[in-house]
Amino acid sequence: MHGTHDDTASAERTDETPHEGTALLSKSQHHRYTEGLELEDEDLDANESDLLLARTASHSEASGLAPQSLESSMLRGRRYSKGSGRCPSTTRGSEDLEAVAESSSSSRTDVEAALAGQYSPREYLIDTNRRQFWLIFASIMSTFFIACFDGTIMASSHPVITSYFHSSNSASWLSTAFLLTSTSVQPMVGRFSDTIGRKSPYLVTMGIFAAATAWCALAQSMTSFIIARAVCGLGAGGMMSLGSIIISDLVDISRRGTYQSYANVVYGLASASGAAFGGLMADTLGWRWEFGVQVFPLLISLVICVFTIPKDLGLYVDRESFFQAMKAFDFSGSGCLTMSTTFLILGLNLGGNVLPWSHPFIIASLVVSAIFFPMFLYAESLAKRPIMPLHLLWHSPRANIIMSNFIASFLLNAILFNIPLFFQAVLLTTATESGLLLVVPSTVSSVIGTLTGLLITWTRRLKWPLWLGSLLYLFGIIVLAGMRRGWPIWAYLLCLVPSSMGQGFQFPGTFIAVLAVSEQEEQAVVTSTLALWRALGSVLGIACSSLVVQNALLVYLDAYVQLDPADGRNGEWKKGIIEKVRSSVEVVAGLESNVREQVVLSYEAAIRLTFWCCVGFAVVSVLLIAPVKLPRLGARK
């Protein structure tokens, strides 16, 4: 339904029963909808059919719209892009009565089909042909591949790049600069695209990413390269966020899981390609070509999107000019959010790595972040078009889903940070060997993520991936906390499987679920909010787990490393050993056997304690998911 009725229905609905067309149902049928179940096949009696048609006609009359079919048995109040042809307007008055009767008959048929659970949603949400859609989708997937490939080769090649510029001590700034800008820009571009459409900001961010990537390839100093990576983050953050939003604008939510599976395949291939060819390209062609080869595919995708993406895609309100959009933009909220996230990332990324936690800059950064976050919340409560509507964070089910996604990201990055440390400091493997061991869990998560999207489309159920994901994360963290030395390698890889499966279930599941319980016109702001909290979870997962490991390691080293004055192992010697093994795990393998045993015990205990701390977060995630009620996406035909 549209017009005045839409606004009223949208205001009255709760997130826990987001079902389309419930105003047309009898009281008993509506009760079954609120349970999140499909209606059973049943015939409408004549009186109920007449009542349904009368309501349909009256709502259409009020908004100037002809009677039309229910688009989904899941959602209500879902609106579609202007000019999409989904809601054709008509003029009544002297219209031919046969046309009205035919339209009413069609509406009745669709209502009955929806009630019987046999309605098949339209494949695309805009008027387009299959060729145009797949050109758009393929271009978006190519940008996803390049952005993921870029991140993977950056992780493997940064020692080569920093050594080339003789600035190894600046390595942490490469990831920090990218993370700062990509995290800050995501909520802004999502909200901004709601007023001027998706196409312009998407093309601009893609162009920025292409130009910044070329800049990385041509950089002549470390400072220039770091600035280029910051600009890359600006483009990549907007490009990735808007790419996901555009797919949601094009594809019905009941089919969204299938296309999310395609995206998961692309992520897996890009990660594998970056890991496989990143070092090879750096050794053969030189590190500059790692960035140079990305530019041409980006430009091809840019040209395709210029001619294929509709100008009005994503416009659910009247189009505004750039200056009108800027006038109504939430500058106070975006400014406070940028300050809060920037200083939080600076403090957590540099603290304990580049600077000690007691350094004035680290303390000041965390204090500034803590001051600006409440200011951001206050600004959002007053904003006309907030970049992060607060009801997303206060009300179930979306608040539960977003926070569970945040915790999943926290746990994922805590695991990815500490498992290589366990392999190298406890099992005494090399960095190359530990990297190869991580290929197995990465493959598992990619395969499960792909299957999750397909199974959501097939089953039409949304909660099971969230349940499985959160429970497997909890079980997986407990298993990791129980690892001991002396096991065969396959046993350690087996220990990584449950949490990797949890990742594969939870990330696609939360993304599709939060979209499913949101209005179509909210897709952009919901997607960018989810991405922001996922990014914050990544930063906090690494920083907090590092904080626990380093402080626990200090305590355990002090307890386990024994003095032996007869061999010259006095207090100064012990202090020197502790400083060495905390600063570099490569030192551990070269220590004397008895001292090495003591250090290995210390690392093992510190990492185990960190995983046990993560168990608490995993429990919270399970508790957040438990009360969530989600609808089905509609019955399979």
DASULKA-V83712 format. One record per residue. N is the residue number from 1. PSI is psi as a letter, one per 20 degrees, with the letter a starting at -180 (999 if undefined). NEAR is the number of other ideal C-beta (glycine too) atoms within 10 Angstrom. Layout:
((N	PSI	NEAR) (N	PSI	NEAR))
//
This chain:
((1	q	24) (2	a	18) (3	b	14) (4	g	11) (5	h	17) (6	g	17) (7	g	12) (8	g	13) (9	g	18) (10	h	16) (11	h	8) (12	h	9) (13	q	18) (14	q	12) (15	h	20) (16	i	16) (17	m	16) (18	m	25) (19	p	22) (20	q	22) (21	j	26) (22	h	17) (23	i	17) (24	i	22) (25	q	19) (26	r	13) (27	g	6) (28	h	8) (29	g	16) (30	h	16) (31	h	12) (32	h	15) (33	g	22) (34	i	14) (35	i	10) (36	k	18) (37	q	12) (38	q	22) (39	q	18) (40	q	11) (41	p	11) (42	q	11) (43	q	9) (44	p	17) (45	r	9) (46	g	7) (47	g	8) (48	h	15) (49	g	14) (50	h	12) (51	g	14) (52	g	21) (53	h	17) (54	g	11) (55	g	16) (56	g	25) (57	h	17) (58	h	11) (59	h	21) (60	h	24) (61	g	13) (62	h	13) (63	j	15) (64	k	13) (65	q	16) (66	q	22) (67	p	22) (68	r	18) (69	q	18) (70	p	22) (71	h	24) (72	q	22) (73	j	28) (74	g	28) (75	q	25) (76	q	23) (77	j	22) (78	p	22) (79	r	17) (80	r	18) (81	q	22) (82	q	19) (83	j	13) (84	i	18) (85	j	11) (86	h	17) (87	m	15) (88	p	8) (89	q	9) (90	r	14) (91	p	8) (92	c	11) (93	d	5) (94	k	6) (95	q	12) (96	p	8) (97	h	8) (98	h	8) (99	g	11) (100	g	15) (101	g	10) (102	g	11) (103	g	18) (104	h	17) (105	g	12) (106	g	14) (107	g	21) (108	g	18) (109	g	12) (110	h	18) (111	g	23) (112	h	17) (113	h	17) (114	g	23) (115	h	25) (116	i	17) (117	k	19) (118	j	15) (119	p	22) (120	o	12) (121	q	20) (122	q	16) (123	g	13) (124	q	18) (125	j	22) (126	r	20) (127	o	13) (128	r	19) (129	r	9) (130	h	9) (131	g	9) (132	g	17) (133	g	16) (134	h	13) (135	g	18) (136	g	24) (137	g	19) (138	h	13) (139	g	25) (140	g	28) (141	h	22) (142	h	17) (143	h	26) (144	g	20) (145	g	22) (146	g	24) (147	g	24) (148	g	22) (149	g	25) (150	g	23) (151	h	17) (152	g	19) (153	h	24) (154	h	20) (155	h	15) (156	h	18) (157	i	20) (158	h	18) (159	h	12) (160	g	15) (161	g	24) (162	h	19) (163	h	12) (164	h	14) (165	j	16) (166	l	9) (167	l	17) (168	h	12) (169	i	10) (170	j	18) (171	h	17) (172	h	15) (173	h	21) (174	g	23) (175	h	18) (176	g	22) (177	g	21) (178	g	24) (179	h	22) (180	g	25) (181	h	22) (182	h	24) (183	g	24) (184	h	22) (185	h	25) (186	g	25) (187	h	28) (188	g	24) (189	h	23) (190	g	30) (191	h	24) (192	h	26) (193	i	29) (194	h	21) (195	h	21) (196	j	19) (197	r	23) (198	h	28) (199	g	21) (200	g	14) (201	h	23) (202	g	27) (203	h	17) (204	g	15) (205	h	24) (206	g	26) (207	g	15) (208	g	20) (209	g	28) (210	g	23) (211	g	15) (212	h	23) (213	g	26) (214	h	17) (215	g	17) (216	g	26) (217	h	19) (218	i	13) (219	p	19) (220	j	8) (221	r	10) (222	h	20) (223	g	13) (224	h	14) (225	g	25) (226	g	19) (227	g	16) (228	h	23) (229	h	29) (230	g	19) (231	h	19) (232	g	28) (233	h	24) (234	g	21) (235	g	25) (236	g	28) (237	g	30) (238	g	27) (239	g	30) (240	g	20) (241	g	27) (242	h	30) (243	g	26) (244	h	24) (245	g	27) (246	g	26) (247	g	21) (248	h	23) (249	h	27) (250	h	26) (251	p	22) (252	q	21) (253	h	25) (254	i	27) (255	j	18) (256	h	22) (257	h	26) (258	g	15) (259	h	20) (260	h	27) (261	g	20) (262	g	18) (263	h	23) (264	h	23) (265	g	17) (266	g	21) (267	g	22) (268	g	18) (269	h	15) (270	g	21) (271	g	21) (272	g	17) (273	g	15) (274	g	23) (275	h	19) (276	g	13) (277	i	18) (278	g	21) (279	h	17) (280	g	10) (281	h	21) (282	h	20) (283	h	11) (284	g	9) (285	h	13) (286	q	13) (287	h	21) (288	h	16) (289	i	13) (290	h	27) (291	h	25) (292	h	17) (293	i	17) (294	h	23) (295	g	17) (296	g	10) (297	h	16) (298	g	23) (299	h	14) (300	g	12) (301	h	24) (302	g	17) (303	g	12) (304	g	16) (305	h	21) (306	h	12) (307	i	9) (308	h	18) (309	p	24) (310	q	22) (311	h	13) (312	j	16) (313	p	23) (314	j	28) (315	o	23) (316	j	18) (317	r	11) (318	q	8) (319	p	13) (320	q	16) (321	r	10) (322	g	11) (323	h	8) (324	g	13) (325	h	19) (326	h	13) (327	h	10) (328	i	15) (329	q	18) (330	m	22) (331	h	14) (332	g	16) (333	g	25) (334	h	23) (335	g	14) (336	h	21) (337	g	25) (338	g	19) (339	g	18) (340	g	22) (341	h	24) (342	g	19) (343	h	22) (344	g	23) (345	g	25) (346	g	21) (347	g	24) (348	h	25) (349	h	23) (350	h	20) (351	p	21) (352	i	17) (353	f	15) (354	g	16) (355	q	16) (356	q	10) (357	h	15) (358	i	8) (359	p	15) (360	h	8) (361	g	14) (362	g	20) (363	g	13) (364	h	13) (365	g	22) (366	h	17) (367	g	12) (368	g	17) (369	g	19) (370	h	13) (371	g	13) (372	h	21) (373	g	17) (374	h	11) (375	h	16) (376	g	22) (377	g	17) (378	g	14) (379	h	21) (380	h	21) (381	i	11) (382	i	10) (383	q	20) (384	g	7) (385	m	16) (386	q	22) (387	i	25) (388	n	25) (389	p	18) (390	h	14) (391	i	10) (392	h	22) (393	i	15) (394	h	9) (395	p	13) (396	q	15) (397	i	26) (398	h	25) (399	g	18) (400	g	22) (401	g	29) (402	g	20) (403	h	18) (404	h	28) (405	h	26) (406	g	24) (407	h	25) (408	g	28) (409	g	23) (410	g	26) (411	g	28) (412	g	22) (413	h	19) (414	g	29) (415	g	27) (416	h	17) (417	h	17) (418	h	24) (419	g	22) (420	h	18) (421	h	19) (422	g	23) (423	g	22) (424	h	19) (425	h	27) (426	g	24) (427	i	18) (428	k	14) (429	r	18) (430	r	12) (431	h	13) (432	g	9) (433	g	14) (434	h	18) (435	g	15) (436	h	13) (437	h	18) (438	i	18) (439	h	14) (440	g	16) (441	h	23) (442	g	18) (443	g	14) (444	g	19) (445	h	26) (446	g	21) (447	g	16) (448	h	25) (449	h	26) (450	g	21) (451	h	16) (452	g	26) (453	g	25) (454	h	16) (455	h	20) (456	g	26) (457	h	19) (458	g	11) (459	h	14) (460	j	19) (461	q	14) (462	h	28) (463	h	18) (464	h	15) (465	h	29) (466	g	28) (467	g	16) (468	g	19) (469	g	29) (470	h	28) (471	h	18) (472	h	22) (473	g	31) (474	g	22) (475	g	16) (476	h	25) (477	g	25) (478	g	16) (479	g	16) (480	h	25) (481	h	17) (482	j	11) (483	q	19) (484	q	10) (485	q	12) (486	i	6) (487	q	12) (488	q	8) (489	h	12) (490	h	9) (491	h	11) (492	h	19) (493	h	16) (494	h	13) (495	h	18) (496	i	22) (497	g	17) (498	g	21) (499	h	31) (500	h	26) (501	h	23) (502	g	29) (503	g	27) (504	h	26) (505	g	27) (506	g	34) (507	g	25) (508	h	27) (509	g	32) (510	h	27) (511	g	25) (512	h	25) (513	g	27) (514	h	27) (515	h	24) (516	h	23) (517	j	25) (518	q	21) (519	q	17) (520	h	21) (521	i	19) (522	i	21) (523	g	26) (524	g	27) (525	h	22) (526	g	24) (527	g	25) (528	h	27) (529	g	23) (530	g	25) (531	h	22) (532	g	25) (533	h	22) (534	g	21) (535	g	20) (536	h	19) (537	h	22) (538	g	20) (539	g	22) (540	h	20) (541	g	26) (542	g	20) (543	g	23) (544	g	19) (545	h	24) (546	g	20) (547	g	15) (548	g	20) (549	g	24) (550	g	15) (551	h	14) (552	h	19) (553	h	23) (554	g	14) (555	g	13) (556	h	20) (557	g	22) (558	h	12) (559	h	12) (560	h	17) (561	o	19) (562	q	10) (563	q	12) (564	n	12) (565	h	9) (566	h	6) (567	j	10) (568	j	9) (569	m	16) (570	a	11) (571	h	9) (572	g	9) (573	g	16) (574	g	17) (575	g	12) (576	g	10) (577	g	18) (578	g	17) (579	g	12) (580	g	15) (581	h	24) (582	h	17) (583	h	9) (584	p	10) (585	i	19) (586	h	13) (587	h	16) (588	g	19) (589	h	14) (590	j	8) (591	r	16) (592	q	10) (593	g	6) (594	h	10) (595	g	19) (596	h	16) (597	g	13) (598	g	18) (599	g	26) (600	g	20) (601	h	17) (602	g	26) (603	g	24) (604	g	19) (605	g	18) (606	g	24) (607	h	24) (608	g	20) (609	h	18) (610	g	26) (611	h	27) (612	h	15) (613	h	17) (614	h	28) (615	h	17) (616	g	9) (617	h	21) (618	h	25) (619	g	15) (620	g	15) (621	g	26) (622	g	17) (623	h	12) (624	h	22) (625	h	26) (626	g	12) (627	i	10) (628	p	21) (629	p	17) (630	q	24) (631	r	28) (632	q	21) (633	i	26) (634	r	25) (635	q	20) (636	p	14) (637	999	9))
//
